[in-house]
Amino acid sequence: MTTLKPGMLCMPLLLLACEAFATPAPCTGTHPQLPARPAGIDQPLPILEAASTYTPGPPSPSPIPFESYSSGQLHWPTPTPVPTTVPSTSPTVIPSPTPTGVNSWCIAVRYSATAGYPALDDEQIGRVNGAAPLPAAWDSARTYSGGETVSYNGQVYKAKWWTQNDAPGNAYGPWELQQTASGPQAWDSTRVYNTGDQATYNGNLYQAKWWTQGNAPGEEWGPWTLQGAAPNAQRPAGYEIRLGSKFSPSTNYTSQLTFESKAPFDIVRYSVDAQCTVQSVRSRSSDTGSATAPQRLEIRRDGQLIATLSGAQFVPNPQRPIAPEPDLLSLQAQVRNDDGSCRFPAGHTFLEWRGDRGAGVTATITLPERSTTTFLSTRACNGDSCRPSPLFWESQLGTSGMRSF
């Protein structure tokens, strides 16, 4: 998954294509205009709209068929908190020049009948709630000194020592996981826990005695110490929503909504240095989900609850086998030719191992037929602690419009 930036969201499959008219047409403003947010619980959420980029052409353009776009933009309510750390890296949109006496021209925009988008991350939820933002996202190109903090996959890490291009998440690496903004999280069988790390399990709070992975809390002689009852229900992990619509003769349609949460996994890349010695770099996938289902999923249209899925309706993803992690000594014996020369140039990544067992949970529901509603939202909840999605502009699905440039 792409790292979310403030105000921007990567959005596959939302905007299908746009096509330029051969003849300039007078056109002002942008269509469709941003509709009003629903009152109530969904009002503070950002609106997700398909975003397009366009390279200005001459005043009388020739046809430019099927320009495809794959990003979306979050429109936050105003006023919004002003970011104090990382400046926006969103691309600057350059308006199309309109020479004196010549009208701006329009392109037709067609939206797909399917969409897929992630829930809000912890930093965005903090923005919704008016909380302080997370530290700046980890940057592979930047050098960090001991004590500096970064955010990575929605969690906060502190550097143990000087480091560069070593992603957080490796138990033996230079980063130490800090308590997240939402407190200790539900135990995750795929995550590595170090001494002192905390996790919740079956309503209780546990603390790791030593390094552990895959050992559930609660065993008498296991690696966890019971700390008491969990202080509060913890916010569910990240997830994605996929929508597909089916039109009816009455021009209304029903949508099939799929929830999917996928746990992150280890990735190891192997390369050779100038001496043809095998080097390995371990990182974590960009997935932000979990193999633990939320207690419920609430689905709303224009702020009104229309459906709820209970935790029992979520299905664990089937586990798939993976190859054993390669051994460095075995690889070292394979990187030289018979004459002793190195088979690969220095710095070349010749192998990537992915520990992806497919851990996660999924649920699917067919929504009631939509008539006049505009927005769709979801909230995955444990008790009163929830992870919302943006306000998805559902009424755009399968429609077309005009945009001026």
C-alpha positions as semicolon CSV with decimal commas, in nm:
position;residue;x (nm);y (nm);z (nm)
1;M;0,000;0,000;0,000
2;T;0,118;0,361;-0,070
3;T;0,208;0,579;0,229
4;L;-0,068;0,832;0,280
5;K;0,031;1,191;0,280
6;P;-0,173;1,463;0,447
7;G;-0,449;1,559;0,206
8;M;-0,371;1,290;-0,048
9;L;-0,465;0,927;-0,087
10;C;-0,360;0,674;-0,348
11;M;-0,677;0,536;-0,500
12;P;-0,667;0,254;-0,755
13;L;-0,970;0,189;-0,971
14;L;-1,170;0,498;-0,876
15;L;-1,138;0,721;-1,181
16;L;-1,149;0,510;-1,494
17;A;-1,072;0,750;-1,778
18;C;-1,127;1,091;-1,928
19;E;-1,152;1,195;-2,288
20;A;-1,090;1,536;-2,442
21;F;-1,333;1,694;-2,682
22;A;-1,190;1,797;-3,016
23;T;-1,370;2,133;-3,008
24;P;-1,313;2,380;-2,724
25;A;-1,627;2,436;-2,518
26;P;-1,703;2,719;-2,277
27;C;-1,682;2,579;-1,928
28;T;-1,630;2,738;-1,587
29;G;-1,571;2,586;-1,247
30;T;-1,527;2,220;-1,164
31;H;-1,795;1,955;-1,190
32;P;-1,919;1,800;-0,977
33;Q;-1,908;2,051;-0,690
34;L;-1,815;1,917;-0,348
35;P;-2,141;1,824;-0,170
36;A;-2,218;1,906;0,191
37;R;-2,103;1,660;0,455
38;P;-2,367;1,466;0,649
39;A;-2,444;1,577;1,002
40;G;-2,349;1,364;1,299
41;I;-2,070;1,112;1,346
42;D;-1,941;1,135;0,986
43;Q;-1,921;1,514;0,965
44;P;-1,552;1,546;1,069
45;L;-1,435;1,287;0,812
46;P;-1,255;1,389;0,492
47;I;-1,432;1,337;0,159
48;L;-1,259;1,108;-0,088
49;E;-1,286;1,225;-0,449
50;A;-1,116;1,107;-0,766
51;A;-0,832;1,343;-0,851
52;S;-0,693;1,404;-1,197
53;T;-0,376;1,560;-1,328
54;Y;-0,355;1,717;-1,668
55;T;-0,082;1,869;-1,881
56;P;-0,213;2,191;-2,039
57;G;-0,236;2,187;-2,415
58;P;-0,292;2,452;-2,681
59;P;-0,612;2,666;-2,677
60;S;-0,762;2,448;-2,954
61;P;-0,664;2,094;-2,852
62;S;-0,673;1,787;-3,065
63;P;-0,853;1,480;-2,924
64;I;-0,674;1,312;-2,633
65;P;-0,872;0,993;-2,573
66;F;-0,866;0,775;-2,264
67;E;-0,631;0,955;-2,032
68;S;-0,629;0,732;-1,721
69;Y;-0,582;0,848;-1,365
70;S;-0,519;0,644;-1,054
71;S;-0,507;0,882;-0,757
72;G;-0,764;1,032;-0,527
73;Q;-0,771;1,335;-0,303
74;L;-0,899;1,384;0,050
75;H;-1,099;1,701;0,109
76;W;-1,078;1,790;0,478
77;P;-1,341;1,997;0,659
78;T;-1,251;2,360;0,719
79;P;-1,104;2,487;0,935
80;T;-0,848;2,209;0,973
81;P;-0,541;2,178;1,195
82;V;-0,231;2,320;1,029
83;P;0,046;2,056;0,988
84;T;0,356;2,149;1,186
85;T;0,607;1,893;1,062
86;V;0,626;1,752;0,712
87;P;0,540;1,988;0,426
88;S;0,297;1,860;0,168
89;T;0,457;1,675;-0,123
90;S;0,143;1,680;-0,336
91;P;0,215;1,776;-0,697
92;T;0,130;2,129;-0,798
93;V;-0,169;2,141;-1,032
94;I;-0,101;2,380;-1,319
95;P;-0,418;2,532;-1,466
96;S;-0,462;2,524;-1,840
97;P;-0,385;2,863;-1,993
98;T;-0,683;3,047;-2,138
99;P;-0,568;3,315;-2,385
100;T;-0,760;3,641;-2,396
101;G;-1,086;3,601;-2,589
102;V;-1,071;3,222;-2,586
103;N;-1,294;3,016;-2,359
104;S;-1,146;2,743;-2,144
105;W;-1,227;2,400;-2,274
106;C;-1,370;2,088;-2,115
107;I;-1,295;1,721;-2,094
108;A;-1,547;1,449;-2,025
109;V;-1,485;1,242;-1,713
110;R;-1,613;0,886;-1,673
111;Y;-1,599;0,713;-1,336
112;S;-1,558;0,340;-1,296
113;A;-1,833;0,128;-1,139
114;T;-1,576;-0,021;-0,896
115;A;-1,351;0,134;-0,634
116;G;-1,095;0,036;-0,373
117;Y;-0,956;0,250;-0,093
118;P;-0,792;0,218;0,253
119;A;-0,929;0,326;0,589
120;L;-0,778;0,630;0,758
121;D;-0,440;0,574;0,921
122;D;-0,361;0,674;1,280
123;E;-0,222;1,012;1,179
124;Q;-0,537;1,095;0,984
125;I;-0,760;0,975;1,268
126;G;-0,563;1,205;1,498
127;R;-0,636;1,487;1,258
128;V;-1,007;1,402;1,265
129;N;-0,996;1,406;1,647
130;G;-0,780;1,717;1,664
131;A;-0,482;1,529;1,811
132;A;-0,115;1,603;1,751
133;P;0,018;1,437;1,433
134;L;0,254;1,140;1,436
135;P;0,624;1,200;1,373
136;A;0,740;1,234;1,014
137;A;0,724;0,915;0,808
138;W;1,042;0,708;0,782
139;D;1,251;0,809;0,478
140;S;1,491;0,551;0,333
141;A;1,716;0,825;0,193
142;R;1,758;1,013;0,521
143;T;2,015;0,947;0,797
144;Y;1,886;0,921;1,155
145;S;2,074;0,962;1,484
146;G;1,999;0,774;1,804
147;G;1,687;0,907;1,976
148;E;1,508;1,037;1,665
149;T;1,151;0,919;1,612
150;V;0,962;0,831;1,292
151;S;0,626;0,685;1,198
152;Y;0,607;0,364;0,993
153;N;0,291;0,168;0,910
154;G;0,098;0,375;1,164
155;Q;0,341;0,307;1,451
156;V;0,607;0,519;1,620
157;Y;0,971;0,404;1,630
158;K;1,280;0,552;1,800
159;A;1,630;0,507;1,657
160;K;1,869;0,315;1,883
161;W;2,173;0,443;1,696
162;W;2,277;0,603;1,366
163;T;2,095;0,443;1,073
164;Q;2,005;0,489;0,708
165;N;1,794;0,280;0,469
166;D;1,705;0,024;0,738
167;A;1,327;0,008;0,768
168;P;1,163;-0,011;1,112
169;G;1,003;-0,341;1,211
170;N;1,312;-0,564;1,226
171;A;1,348;-0,701;1,579
172;Y;1,728;-0,693;1,550
173;G;1,747;-0,364;1,365
174;P;1,821;-0,007;1,474
175;W;1,461;0,089;1,555
176;E;1,271;0,044;1,880
177;L;0,890;0,035;1,869
178;Q;0,727;0,296;2,091
179;Q;0,376;0,282;2,231
180;T;0,142;0,396;1,955
181;A;-0,090;0,693;1,981
182;S;-0,380;0,454;2,041
183;G;-0,203;0,253;2,314
184;P;-0,113;-0,118;2,322
185;Q;-0,262;-0,306;2,029
186;A;-0,425;-0,647;1,999
187;W;-0,172;-0,934;1,988
188;D;-0,068;-1,017;1,629
189;S;0,078;-1,362;1,555
190;T;0,294;-1,222;1,273
191;R;0,452;-0,941;1,472
192;V;0,784;-0,956;1,658
193;Y;0,765;-0,842;2,022
194;N;1,071;-0,738;2,221
195;T;1,116;-0,739;2,601
196;G;0,876;-0,488;2,754
197;D;0,639;-0,464;2,457
198;Q;0,271;-0,479;2,548
199;A;-0,026;-0,634;2,373
200;T;-0,391;-0,702;2,453
201;Y;-0,547;-1,048;2,426
202;N;-0,892;-1,174;2,529
203;G;-0,961;-0,853;2,722
204;N;-0,633;-0,862;2,918
205;L;-0,309;-0,664;2,895
206;Y;0,018;-0,859;2,865
207;Q;0,387;-0,761;2,863
208;A;0,659;-0,956;2,684
209;K;0,929;-1,110;2,906
210;W;1,167;-1,157;2,614
211;W;1,174;-1,162;2,233
212;T;0,877;-1,355;2,097
213;Q;0,679;-1,412;1,781
214;G;0,376;-1,634;1,727
215;N;0,336;-1,727;2,097
216;A;-0,011;-1,626;2,215
217;P;-0,040;-1,464;2,559
218;G;-0,199;-1,665;2,838
219;E;0,035;-1,966;2,859
220;E;0,162;-2,022;3,215
221;W;0,523;-2,077;3,112
222;G;0,511;-1,863;2,800
223;P;0,686;-1,536;2,713
224;W;0,405;-1,309;2,840
225;T;0,328;-1,165;3,184
226;L;-0,032;-1,075;3,269
227;Q;-0,059;-0,706;3,361
228;G;-0,431;-0,703;3,434
229;A;-0,740;-0,611;3,236
230;A;-0,687;-0,423;2,911
231;P;-0,732;-0,050;2,986
232;N;-0,969;0,007;2,696
233;A;-1,071;-0,165;2,376
234;Q;-0,802;-0,098;2,117
235;R;-0,858;0,047;1,772
236;P;-0,864;-0,218;1,497
237;A;-0,576;-0,241;1,253
238;G;-0,583;-0,094;0,903
239;Y;-0,808;-0,230;0,631
240;E;-0,921;-0,171;0,273
241;I;-1,269;-0,140;0,127
242;R;-1,358;-0,259;-0,223
243;L;-1,687;-0,166;-0,388
244;G;-1,858;-0,306;-0,695
245;S;-2,196;-0,180;-0,815
246;K;-2,475;-0,351;-1,004
247;F;-2,726;-0,130;-1,182
248;S;-3,099;-0,196;-1,194
249;P;-3,354;-0,081;-1,460
250;S;-3,474;0,189;-1,221
251;T;-3,124;0,347;-1,238
252;N;-3,070;0,260;-0,873
253;Y;-2,808;0,002;-0,787
254;T;-2,682;-0,226;-0,517
255;S;-2,319;-0,238;-0,408
256;Q;-2,115;-0,532;-0,293
257;L;-1,878;-0,417;-0,021
258;T;-1,568;-0,621;0,069
259;F;-1,360;-0,555;0,382
260;E;-1,004;-0,687;0,383
261;S;-0,735;-0,650;0,648
262;K;-0,394;-0,794;0,568
263;A;-0,113;-0,834;0,820
264;P;0,237;-0,707;0,728
265;F;0,512;-0,959;0,659
266;D;0,892;-0,968;0,637
267;I;1,075;-0,899;0,311
268;V;1,447;-0,980;0,274
269;R;1,646;-0,858;-0,027
270;Y;1,983;-1,011;-0,110
271;S;2,259;-0,836;-0,304
272;V;2,636;-0,852;-0,345
273;D;2,891;-0,587;-0,258
274;A;3,211;-0,496;-0,443
275;Q;3,385;-0,805;-0,298
276;C;3,099;-1,029;-0,414
277;T;2,992;-1,087;-0,052
278;V;2,621;-1,150;-0,007
279;Q;2,441;-0,878;0,189
280;S;2,083;-0,889;0,317
281;V;1,841;-0,608;0,405
282;R;1,524;-0,691;0,597
283;S;1,211;-0,474;0,586
284;R;0,837;-0,506;0,637
285;S;0,562;-0,490;0,378
286;S;0,347;-0,179;0,361
287;D;0,037;-0,366;0,478
288;T;-0,112;-0,216;0,795
289;G;-0,378;-0,477;0,880
290;S;-0,402;-0,776;1,109
291;A;-0,518;-1,137;1,117
292;T;-0,748;-1,042;1,407
293;A;-1,104;-0,946;1,309
294;P;-1,264;-0,634;1,459
295;Q;-1,560;-0,685;1,689
296;R;-1,789;-0,524;1,432
297;L;-1,799;-0,322;1,109
298;E;-2,051;-0,038;1,086
299;I;-2,161;0,081;0,741
300;R;-2,331;0,417;0,691
301;R;-2,481;0,617;0,407
302;D;-2,496;0,993;0,463
303;G;-2,431;0,933;0,831
304;Q;-2,716;0,683;0,878
305;L;-2,633;0,326;0,986
306;I;-2,752;0,082;0,718
307;A;-2,569;-0,242;0,808
308;T;-2,346;-0,398;1,074
309;L;-2,118;-0,702;1,044
310;S;-2,025;-0,884;1,365
311;G;-1,680;-1,028;1,430
312;A;-1,813;-1,379;1,368
313;Q;-1,891;-1,285;1,005
314;F;-1,524;-1,221;0,923
315;V;-1,339;-1,507;0,757
316;P;-0,966;-1,570;0,814
317;N;-0,766;-1,567;0,492
318;P;-0,638;-1,912;0,396
319;Q;-0,275;-1,954;0,499
320;R;-0,039;-2,034;0,214
321;P;0,299;-2,205;0,242
322;I;0,616;-2,007;0,187
323;A;0,968;-2,115;0,100
324;P;1,219;-2,121;0,387
325;E;1,419;-1,804;0,432
326;P;1,746;-1,843;0,235
327;D;2,069;-1,909;0,423
328;L;2,348;-1,658;0,363
329;L;2,619;-1,925;0,347
330;S;2,427;-2,123;0,086
331;L;2,372;-1,812;-0,122
332;Q;2,739;-1,715;-0,095
333;A;2,834;-2,042;-0,263
334;Q;2,610;-1,960;-0,560
335;V;2,710;-1,604;-0,651
336;R;3,042;-1,683;-0,822
337;N;3,108;-1,832;-1,163
338;D;3,335;-2,131;-1,215
339;D;3,630;-1,900;-1,283
340;G;3,575;-1,720;-0,950
341;S;3,427;-1,403;-1,097
342;C;3,112;-1,258;-0,948
343;R;2,790;-1,346;-1,127
344;F;2,627;-1,011;-1,037
345;P;2,742;-0,649;-1,041
346;A;2,799;-0,480;-0,703
347;G;2,476;-0,356;-0,549
348;H;2,257;-0,576;-0,766
349;T;1,961;-0,735;-0,582
350;F;1,957;-1,089;-0,716
351;L;1,694;-1,239;-0,484
352;E;1,395;-1,127;-0,280
353;W;1,232;-1,345;-0,015
354;R;0,881;-1,264;0,101
355;G;0,733;-1,415;0,415
356;D;0,377;-1,359;0,293
357;R;0,150;-1,630;0,429
358;G;-0,158;-1,425;0,342
359;A;-0,250;-1,365;0,707
360;G;-0,558;-1,146;0,736
361;V;-0,937;-1,140;0,755
362;T;-1,209;-1,070;0,497
363;A;-1,583;-1,004;0,500
364;T;-1,831;-0,931;0,218
365;I;-2,184;-0,787;0,227
366;T;-2,437;-0,679;-0,037
367;L;-2,564;-0,335;0,057
368;P;-2,924;-0,218;0,022
369;E;-3,015;-0,042;-0,301
370;R;-2,904;0,320;-0,303
371;S;-3,141;0,591;-0,425
372;T;-3,052;0,949;-0,336
373;T;-2,767;0,913;-0,086
374;T;-2,426;1,064;-0,160
375;F;-2,164;0,929;0,081
376;L;-2,067;0,585;0,209
377;S;-1,851;0,531;0,518
378;T;-1,734;0,237;0,729
379;R;-1,606;0,203;1,085
380;A;-1,424;-0,105;1,214
381;C;-1,469;-0,107;1,591
382;N;-1,355;-0,278;1,909
383;G;-1,592;-0,150;2,172
384;D;-1,603;0,228;2,132
385;S;-1,259;0,248;1,968
386;C;-1,305;0,265;1,590
387;R;-1,106;0,307;1,269
388;P;-1,316;0,495;1,011
389;S;-1,280;0,516;0,637
390;P;-1,305;0,847;0,454
391;L;-1,643;0,961;0,325
392;F;-1,646;0,781;-0,008
393;W;-1,835;0,976;-0,273
394;E;-2,049;0,677;-0,365
395;S;-2,285;0,865;-0,597
396;Q;-1,991;0,918;-0,839
397;L;-1,968;0,547;-0,919
398;G;-2,059;0,478;-1,281
399;T;-2,131;0,845;-1,360
400;S;-1,978;1,095;-1,599
401;G;-1,930;1,470;-1,588
402;M;-1,737;1,765;-1,725
403;R;-1,425;1,927;-1,590
404;S;-1,283;2,256;-1,710
405;F;-0,915;2,324;-1,776
